[in-house]
Amino acid sequence: MASATIVLFSNALRLADNAALLAAIESGDPVIPVYIFDEQSPKIRPLGAASKWWLLQSLMALRDDLRTRGSDLVIRCGNTTDCIAELVAEVGAARVFLTRGYTPAAVATEQSLHEILEKKNVQCRRFGGYLLLEPEMVRTKTGTKYTVFTPFWRTASDLIDTTEPQPAPSNILAPESWPTSDDIGSLGLEPKPAHWAAPIAVHWHPGEAGAHERLADFLDGPVQTYKQARDFPATDATSSLSPHLAFGEISPRTLWFETRKHMAADEAVSTGGAHFLRELGWREFSAHLLFHFPDMQTQPMRKQFSKFPWREGDSDLVRAWQKGQTGFPIVDAGMRQLWQLGWMHNRVRMIVASFLVKDLLWHWHEGEAWFWDTLVDADFANNIASWQWVAGCGADASPYFRIFNPTTQGEKFDKAGEYVRRFVPELATMPDKYIHCPVSAPERVLKMADVKLGETYPVPIIDRQQARAAALAALASIKKT
Ligand SMILES: Cc1cc2nc3c(=O)[nH]c(=O)nc-3n(C[C@H](O)[C@H](O)[C@H](O)COP(=O)(O)OP(=O)(O)OC[C@H]3O[C@@H](n4cnc5c(N)ncnc54)[C@H](O)[C@@H]3O)c2cc1C
């Protein structure tokens, strides 16, 4: 039997700038692209429903892209190490190449894969590509790990590889016969009930081609005003590349390279481009933190918060938050945007998260889990680090006592209420003055806007003055211990 090289696709569902794939092609042997749908490996966290929908589309796109190059995608379902060991035996593979992951589950899986393959005399090589930099590369002058973003990024941004990313290969050598593959449709990735993903499907174009289109659209326009406009949720001023990055449909190096190219060619892009690249730094920083402090998936980075009296469990308050029925329009608009599009604007993510952890005093785990299930861009490190940041217990977190006021945040970042009107249609004709606080509107204004508080739109589910006092008392309680 001729030997072959297996390329394990997991967090890099793309052909361009995929070092593992390129090295496999260079090996000269037939290449067998493989995806393992794994809900069984140790420490694995099953994907949320929105991510499953995205994965289904992304796998179909990847398979089509491989087929147009004379190749295919072999799909198996099970524990990654067992499935790969079986495939290696079936096809007589001499090598297994993969793109490295940084979550605790990825680290454990790669370790066990490496051990098993070494025993079988099969080469196992990991390549970078999910991040701009390997977490081991970025250290302080004294060799310690960074826990604060600004110095991290000062060091990290100087280390980034600025060479041109590799294009997608035009041909991939196929084996003489293909091993069997599970059907993509058998993985259980379809939404149930099917119709909930319809608006998501209209909004997004998963897959490598969709990722490159998004980047091109962003660099053609919004990047110019990114710095000023990125905080205003009605403006579509950000890239919306997050789900494409989460599934590795485009490499962060491609974003880096293309943005810098635009910056060099057009001065109008330089400020926005630089700011955009700095945001990518937060993605690097989150992955860096999770890799070095894997306990942060459950434990607060600031240890004094382990005694914080968070509330937990099922509650009408949390359900109102999930459904966008809190009576605070900007919170409700954000939560409904999440439900409709599987995505929420960053500024609004901060507002809704603050509302859950500081106004309702609910544990950030609860919000993190809801986001994990409903975001198409759910990213283990970004999500955990961001929730800890908002909750005040993260490494470089905003101070706990800084509690967002959803009404003033709405008035500041959605002045004319355009975003609220889009996602909370029952408030569509409220005058700007009251759109972020309908409860303060005189009866005649409510009547003219056809709003019946408590019927067509909820009255606020909490008294914010009391909630703020409770949050500060909870903070004081952990300071005493
Ligand atoms: C509570 C909370 C939970 C979050 N959960 C996730 C998550 O699961 N997945 C996720 O990708 N982002 C998460 N974020 C970060 C951020 O909101 C999104 O990355 C951003 O809104 C994605 O939109 P965009 O692609 O248009 O971003 P852009 O503004 O265009 O930024 C470009 C890219 O930079 C990265 N980025 C930007 N801001 C951040 C940030 N604060 N932290 C880490 N990376 C960042 C993302 O990869 C993003 O795609 C969360 C933020 C909060 C406050």
The ligand as a Tripos MOL2 file, in Angstrom:
@<TRIPOS>MOLECULE
LIG
   53    58     1     0     0
SMALL
NO_CHARGES

@<TRIPOS>ATOM
      1 C1        -19.3910   39.1450   26.9550 C.3       1 LIG1
      2 C2        -18.6250   39.0250   25.6570 C.ar      1 LIG1
      3 C3        -18.5220   37.7900   25.0290 C.ar      1 LIG1
      4 C4        -17.7950   37.6590   23.8300 C.ar      1 LIG1
      5 N1        -17.7170   36.4330   23.2230 N.ar      1 LIG1
      6 C5        -17.0040   36.2990   22.0670 C.ar      1 LIG1
      7 C6        -16.9240   35.0360   21.4120 C.ar      1 LIG1
      8 O1        -17.4340   34.0050   21.8670 O.2       1 LIG1
      9 N2        -16.2420   34.9840   20.2340 N.ar      1 LIG1
     10 C7        -15.6170   36.0820   19.6960 C.ar      1 LIG1
     11 O2        -14.9980   35.9800   18.6380 O.2       1 LIG1
     12 N3        -15.6580   37.2780   20.3230 N.ar      1 LIG1
     13 C8        -16.3360   37.4290   21.4790 C.ar      1 LIG1
     14 N4        -16.4040   38.6590   22.0800 N.ar      1 LIG1
     15 C9        -15.5800   39.7700   21.5570 C.3       1 LIG1
     16 C10       -16.2330   40.6980   20.5160 C.3       1 LIG1
     17 O3        -17.4810   41.1270   20.9500 O.3       1 LIG1
     18 C11       -16.3710   40.0540   19.1560 C.3       1 LIG1
     19 O4        -15.1480   39.4670   18.7500 O.3       1 LIG1
     20 C12       -16.7680   41.0970   18.0920 C.3       1 LIG1
     21 O5        -17.9510   41.7250   18.4450 O.3       1 LIG1
     22 C13       -16.9210   40.3790   16.7590 C.3       1 LIG1
     23 O6        -17.3880   41.2600   15.7780 O.3       1 LIG1
     24 P1        -16.4590   41.6980   14.5630 P.3       1 LIG1
     25 O7        -15.8770   40.5080   13.9100 O.co2     1 LIG1
     26 O8        -17.2690   42.6300   13.7310 O.co2     1 LIG1
     27 O9        -15.3230   42.4740   15.3360 O.3       1 LIG1
     28 P2        -14.2460   43.5590   14.8110 P.3       1 LIG1
     29 O10       -14.4620   44.7870   15.6270 O.co2     1 LIG1
     30 O11       -14.3150   43.6800   13.3510 O.co2     1 LIG1
     31 O12       -12.8840   42.9240   15.2910 O.3       1 LIG1
     32 C14       -12.1040   42.0560   14.4650 C.3       1 LIG1
     33 C15       -11.8100   40.7700   15.1980 C.3       1 LIG1
     34 O13       -11.0420   41.0280   16.3720 O.3       1 LIG1
     35 C16       -11.4000   40.1050   17.4090 C.3       1 LIG1
     36 N5        -11.9460   40.8570   18.5410 N.ar      1 LIG1
     37 C17       -12.5490   42.0630   18.5330 C.ar      1 LIG1
     38 N6        -12.8660   42.4460   19.7870 N.ar      1 LIG1
     39 C18       -12.4660   41.4430   20.6030 C.ar      1 LIG1
     40 C19       -12.5080   41.2350   22.0120 C.ar      1 LIG1
     41 N7        -13.0120   42.1560   22.8490 N.pl3     1 LIG1
     42 N8        -12.0080   40.0830   22.5070 N.ar      1 LIG1
     43 C20       -11.4640   39.1540   21.6900 C.ar      1 LIG1
     44 N9        -11.3890   39.2910   20.3430 N.ar      1 LIG1
     45 C21       -11.8820   40.4190   19.8120 C.ar      1 LIG1
     46 C22       -12.4760   39.1960   16.8270 C.3       1 LIG1
     47 O14       -11.8640   38.0320   16.3470 O.3       1 LIG1
     48 C23       -13.0450   40.0420   15.6970 C.3       1 LIG1
     49 O15       -13.6340   39.2840   14.6840 O.3       1 LIG1
     50 C24       -17.1530   38.8100   23.2780 C.ar      1 LIG1
     51 C25       -17.2700   40.0470   23.9190 C.ar      1 LIG1
     52 C26       -18.0050   40.1560   25.0830 C.ar      1 LIG1
     53 C27       -18.1080   41.5090   25.7590 C.3       1 LIG1
@<TRIPOS>BOND
     1     1     2 1
     2     2     3 ar
     3     2    52 ar
     4     3     4 ar
     5     4     5 ar
     6     4    50 ar
     7     5     6 ar
     8     6     7 ar
     9     6    13 1
    10     7     8 2
    11     7     9 ar
    12     9    10 ar
    13    10    11 2
    14    10    12 ar
    15    12    13 ar
    16    13    14 ar
    17    14    15 1
    18    14    50 ar
    19    15    16 1
    20    16    17 1
    21    16    18 1
    22    18    19 1
    23    18    20 1
    24    20    21 1
    25    20    22 1
    26    22    23 1
    27    23    24 1
    28    24    25 2
    29    24    26 1
    30    24    27 1
    31    27    28 1
    32    28    29 2
    33    28    30 1
    34    28    31 1
    35    31    32 1
    36    32    33 1
    37    33    34 1
    38    33    48 1
    39    34    35 1
    40    35    36 1
    41    35    46 1
    42    36    37 ar
    43    36    45 ar
    44    37    38 ar
    45    38    39 ar
    46    39    40 ar
    47    39    45 ar
    48    40    41 1
    49    40    42 ar
    50    42    43 ar
    51    43    44 ar
    52    44    45 ar
    53    46    47 1
    54    46    48 1
    55    48    49 1
    56    50    51 ar
    57    51    52 ar
    58    52    53 1
@<TRIPOS>SUBSTRUCTURE
     1 LIG1         1 GROUP 0 **** ****
